């Protein structure tokens, strides 16, 4: 597993250079913006257009509604502090 901080090494550049059709990918991120998903989907459409249509990877509003997918609840201040401390250990801060 490699750490890509998206500052000195960009995830998008790495994916473009390494992903090929039928590749498998796991991404663990503390946050991932909607803009990143849009860019990832655009790149995936070039590699595997059918997979880019998957509601399991890029869910549509209808899919989310029909499958009762809800957002996560907000963390309370103590939970936020606890998870932030755990995340800092994971990333070596």
ChimeraX commands (.cxc) that place a marker at each C-alpha (Angstrom):
marker #1 position 0.00,0.00,0.00 radius 0.5
marker #1 position 1.25,3.47,-0.84 radius 0.5
marker #1 position 0.37,6.80,0.71 radius 0.5
marker #1 position -0.62,9.45,-1.80 radius 0.5
marker #1 position -0.98,12.80,-0.05 radius 0.5
marker #1 position -2.43,14.64,-3.08 radius 0.5
marker #1 position 0.07,17.43,-2.47 radius 0.5
marker #1 position 3.46,16.12,-3.52 radius 0.5
marker #1 position 1.94,13.16,-5.34 radius 0.5
marker #1 position -1.48,13.46,-6.98 radius 0.5
marker #1 position -3.95,10.61,-6.91 radius 0.5
marker #1 position -5.34,11.49,-10.35 radius 0.5
marker #1 position -1.89,11.38,-11.94 radius 0.5
marker #1 position -1.11,8.05,-10.32 radius 0.5
marker #1 position -4.43,6.52,-11.40 radius 0.5
marker #1 position -3.99,7.70,-14.99 radius 0.5
marker #1 position -0.53,6.16,-15.13 radius 0.5
marker #1 position -1.36,2.82,-13.53 radius 0.5
marker #1 position -5.02,1.85,-14.05 radius 0.5
marker #1 position -5.79,-0.49,-16.89 radius 0.5
marker #1 position -9.03,-2.26,-17.87 radius 0.5
marker #1 position -10.15,-4.81,-15.27 radius 0.5
marker #1 position -7.83,-3.35,-12.62 radius 0.5
marker #1 position -8.84,-3.51,-8.97 radius 0.5
marker #1 position -8.55,-0.50,-6.74 radius 0.5
marker #1 position -9.07,0.30,-3.06 radius 0.5
marker #1 position -9.10,3.89,-1.90 radius 0.5
marker #1 position -9.09,4.89,1.76 radius 0.5
marker #1 position -9.53,8.58,2.32 radius 0.5
marker #1 position -10.66,10.67,5.25 radius 0.5
marker #1 position -12.48,12.85,2.73 radius 0.5
marker #1 position -13.09,12.72,-0.99 radius 0.5
marker #1 position -14.84,15.65,-2.62 radius 0.5
marker #1 position -17.63,15.45,-5.18 radius 0.5
marker #1 position -15.23,17.08,-7.64 radius 0.5
marker #1 position -12.81,14.21,-7.20 radius 0.5
marker #1 position -15.62,11.74,-7.94 radius 0.5
marker #1 position -16.53,13.64,-11.11 radius 0.5
marker #1 position -12.90,13.59,-12.28 radius 0.5
marker #1 position -12.53,9.91,-11.36 radius 0.5
marker #1 position -15.71,9.03,-13.28 radius 0.5
marker #1 position -14.49,10.93,-16.36 radius 0.5
marker #1 position -11.21,9.02,-16.32 radius 0.5
marker #1 position -12.97,5.70,-15.70 radius 0.5
marker #1 position -15.22,6.33,-18.71 radius 0.5
marker #1 position -12.06,6.36,-20.86 radius 0.5
marker #1 position -10.85,3.04,-19.42 radius 0.5
marker #1 position -14.10,1.11,-18.87 radius 0.5
marker #1 position -17.27,2.98,-19.90 radius 0.5
marker #1 position -19.58,0.24,-18.64 radius 0.5
marker #1 position -18.05,0.21,-15.17 radius 0.5
marker #1 position -18.27,4.01,-15.01 radius 0.5
marker #1 position -22.08,3.58,-15.20 radius 0.5
marker #1 position -22.15,1.41,-12.04 radius 0.5
marker #1 position -24.48,2.74,-9.37 radius 0.5
marker #1 position -22.34,0.93,-6.81 radius 0.5
marker #1 position -19.35,3.13,-7.66 radius 0.5
marker #1 position -21.06,6.35,-8.75 radius 0.5
marker #1 position -24.59,6.18,-7.33 radius 0.5
marker #1 position -27.30,8.27,-8.94 radius 0.5
marker #1 position -29.83,10.22,-6.89 radius 0.5
marker #1 position -32.50,7.67,-7.87 radius 0.5
marker #1 position -30.32,4.75,-6.74 radius 0.5
marker #1 position -29.69,6.39,-3.38 radius 0.5
marker #1 position -33.39,7.09,-2.88 radius 0.5
marker #1 position -34.61,3.69,-4.09 radius 0.5
marker #1 position -32.13,1.81,-1.90 radius 0.5
marker #1 position -32.69,3.92,1.20 radius 0.5
marker #1 position -29.06,5.00,1.33 radius 0.5
marker #1 position -28.65,7.71,3.92 radius 0.5
marker #1 position -25.72,9.89,4.85 radius 0.5
marker #1 position -23.68,9.30,7.98 radius 0.5
marker #1 position -24.63,11.16,11.11 radius 0.5
marker #1 position -22.42,13.97,12.34 radius 0.5
marker #1 position -19.86,13.08,14.99 radius 0.5
marker #1 position -20.16,14.68,18.39 radius 0.5
marker #1 position -17.12,16.69,19.56 radius 0.5
marker #1 position -15.61,13.81,21.55 radius 0.5
marker #1 position -16.02,11.33,18.68 radius 0.5
marker #1 position -14.47,13.84,16.31 radius 0.5
marker #1 position -11.48,14.29,18.60 radius 0.5
marker #1 position -11.10,10.51,19.07 radius 0.5
marker #1 position -11.25,9.73,15.34 radius 0.5
marker #1 position -8.94,12.64,14.51 radius 0.5
marker #1 position -6.37,11.27,16.97 radius 0.5
marker #1 position -6.67,7.77,15.48 radius 0.5
marker #1 position -6.33,9.13,11.93 radius 0.5
marker #1 position -3.24,11.12,12.93 radius 0.5
marker #1 position -1.61,7.87,14.12 radius 0.5
marker #1 position -2.49,6.12,10.85 radius 0.5
marker #1 position -0.93,8.84,8.68 radius 0.5
marker #1 position 2.06,9.28,10.95 radius 0.5
marker #1 position 1.33,12.70,12.42 radius 0.5
marker link #1:1,2 radius 0.2
marker link #1:2,3 radius 0.2
marker link #1:3,4 radius 0.2
marker link #1:4,5 radius 0.2
marker link #1:5,6 radius 0.2
marker link #1:6,7 radius 0.2
marker link #1:7,8 radius 0.2
marker link #1:8,9 radius 0.2
marker link #1:9,10 radius 0.2
marker link #1:10,11 radius 0.2
marker link #1:11,12 radius 0.2
marker link #1:12,13 radius 0.2
marker link #1:13,14 radius 0.2
marker link #1:14,15 radius 0.2
marker link #1:15,16 radius 0.2
marker link #1:16,17 radius 0.2
marker link #1:17,18 radius 0.2
marker link #1:18,19 radius 0.2
marker link #1:19,20 radius 0.2
marker link #1:20,21 radius 0.2
marker link #1:21,22 radius 0.2
marker link #1:22,23 radius 0.2
marker link #1:23,24 radius 0.2
marker link #1:24,25 radius 0.2
marker link #1:25,26 radius 0.2
marker link #1:26,27 radius 0.2
marker link #1:27,28 radius 0.2
marker link #1:28,29 radius 0.2
marker link #1:29,30 radius 0.2
marker link #1:30,31 radius 0.2
marker link #1:31,32 radius 0.2
marker link #1:32,33 radius 0.2
marker link #1:33,34 radius 0.2
marker link #1:34,35 radius 0.2
marker link #1:35,36 radius 0.2
marker link #1:36,37 radius 0.2
marker link #1:37,38 radius 0.2
marker link #1:38,39 radius 0.2
marker link #1:39,40 radius 0.2
marker link #1:40,41 radius 0.2
marker link #1:41,42 radius 0.2
marker link #1:42,43 radius 0.2
marker link #1:43,44 radius 0.2
marker link #1:44,45 radius 0.2
marker link #1:45,46 radius 0.2
marker link #1:46,47 radius 0.2
marker link #1:47,48 radius 0.2
marker link #1:48,49 radius 0.2
marker link #1:49,50 radius 0.2
marker link #1:50,51 radius 0.2
marker link #1:51,52 radius 0.2
marker link #1:52,53 radius 0.2
marker link #1:53,54 radius 0.2
marker link #1:54,55 radius 0.2
marker link #1:55,56 radius 0.2
marker link #1:56,57 radius 0.2
marker link #1:57,58 radius 0.2
marker link #1:58,59 radius 0.2
marker link #1:59,60 radius 0.2
marker link #1:60,61 radius 0.2
marker link #1:61,62 radius 0.2
marker link #1:62,63 radius 0.2
marker link #1:63,64 radius 0.2
marker link #1:64,65 radius 0.2
marker link #1:65,66 radius 0.2
marker link #1:66,67 radius 0.2
marker link #1:67,68 radius 0.2
marker link #1:68,69 radius 0.2
marker link #1:69,70 radius 0.2
marker link #1:70,71 radius 0.2
marker link #1:71,72 radius 0.2
marker link #1:72,73 radius 0.2
marker link #1:73,74 radius 0.2
marker link #1:74,75 radius 0.2
marker link #1:75,76 radius 0.2
marker link #1:76,77 radius 0.2
marker link #1:77,78 radius 0.2
marker link #1:78,79 radius 0.2
marker link #1:79,80 radius 0.2
marker link #1:80,81 radius 0.2
marker link #1:81,82 radius 0.2
marker link #1:82,83 radius 0.2
marker link #1:83,84 radius 0.2
marker link #1:84,85 radius 0.2
marker link #1:85,86 radius 0.2
marker link #1:86,87 radius 0.2
marker link #1:87,88 radius 0.2
marker link #1:88,89 radius 0.2
marker link #1:89,90 radius 0.2
marker link #1:90,91 radius 0.2
marker link #1:91,92 radius 0.2
marker link #1:92,93 radius 0.2
view
